[in-house]
Structures are given as C-alpha cells and as structure tokens.
C-alpha cells in the first residue's frame, strides 16, 4: 500500500511540475529559467516513477490485471 502511495505522490509531483512549467511559459520572462528547471524536474520524476514501477513489478508489489475474455 505504501508503494502505491509513493507512485501516486510521484504522479502528483509530475503534474505540479507541468503546471509550474506552464505558468513559467505564460509569464513570458526572457531571463527566467523557470520553465527549463520545471521540465527538468518533471523528466527526473518521470524516470524515478518508471524505475519504481519496474521495481514494483519485478518484486511482486504490483501485479498486472488479468482479464479473461
């Protein structure tokens, strides 16, 4: 359960980082690196999330849904 909560927190952090980048773009300040920093954080969080999901799958903490048709 804690593992899934960490994944949800990472997803929320990615969404917040995307919103920060959007507001940085809308502000239109040519000397600001706010957008670049926010997108760098988003990419880093996405890589961490991918690693967490792969580790969860490999250790059995996350199991795929099997649908029988």
C-alpha positions as CSV (number, residue, x, y, z in Angstrom):
1,X,0.0,0.0,0.0
2,X,2.8,2.4,0.8
3,X,4.4,1.6,-2.5
4,X,1.3,2.6,-4.4
5,X,1.1,5.8,-2.3
6,X,4.6,6.7,-3.4
7,X,3.6,6.2,-7.0
8,X,0.6,8.5,-6.6
9,X,2.7,11.1,-4.9
10,X,5.2,11.0,-7.8
11,X,2.3,11.4,-10.3
12,X,1.0,14.4,-8.4
13,X,4.5,15.9,-8.3
14,X,4.8,15.4,-12.1
15,X,1.5,17.2,-12.6
16,X,2.6,20.1,-10.3
17,X,5.9,20.4,-12.2
18,X,4.0,20.5,-15.5
19,X,1.7,23.3,-14.2
20,X,4.8,25.2,-12.9
21,X,6.3,25.0,-16.4
22,X,3.1,26.2,-18.0
23,X,3.0,29.2,-15.7
24,X,6.6,29.9,-16.4
25,X,5.8,30.0,-20.1
26,X,2.8,32.2,-19.6
27,X,4.8,34.7,-17.6
28,X,7.0,35.4,-20.7
29,X,10.1,36.5,-18.8
30,X,13.0,36.0,-21.2
31,X,15.7,36.0,-18.5
32,X,14.0,33.3,-16.4
33,X,15.0,29.6,-16.5
34,X,11.8,28.6,-14.6
35,X,10.4,26.6,-17.5
36,X,13.6,24.7,-18.1
37,X,14.0,23.9,-14.5
38,X,10.4,22.7,-14.1
39,X,10.7,20.5,-17.2
40,X,14.0,19.1,-15.9
41,X,12.3,18.2,-12.6
42,X,9.4,16.6,-14.5
43,X,11.7,14.4,-16.6
44,X,13.7,13.4,-13.5
45,X,10.5,12.5,-11.6
46,X,9.2,10.5,-14.6
47,X,12.4,8.5,-14.7
48,X,12.1,7.8,-11.0
49,X,8.5,6.8,-11.4
50,X,9.4,4.4,-14.2
51,X,12.1,2.8,-12.1
52,X,9.6,2.5,-9.2
53,X,7.0,0.8,-11.4
54,X,9.6,-1.6,-12.8
55,X,10.9,-2.5,-9.3
56,X,7.4,-3.0,-8.1
57,X,6.6,-5.3,-10.9
58,X,9.8,-7.3,-10.5
59,X,9.4,-7.7,-6.8
60,X,5.7,-8.6,-7.0
61,X,4.4,-5.5,-5.2
62,X,2.5,-4.6,-8.4
63,X,0.7,-7.3,-10.3
64,X,-0.9,-6.9,-13.7
65,X,-4.7,-7.3,-14.1
66,X,-5.6,-10.4,-16.0
67,X,-8.8,-10.1,-17.9
68,X,-10.4,-13.3,-19.2
69,X,-12.5,-12.8,-22.3
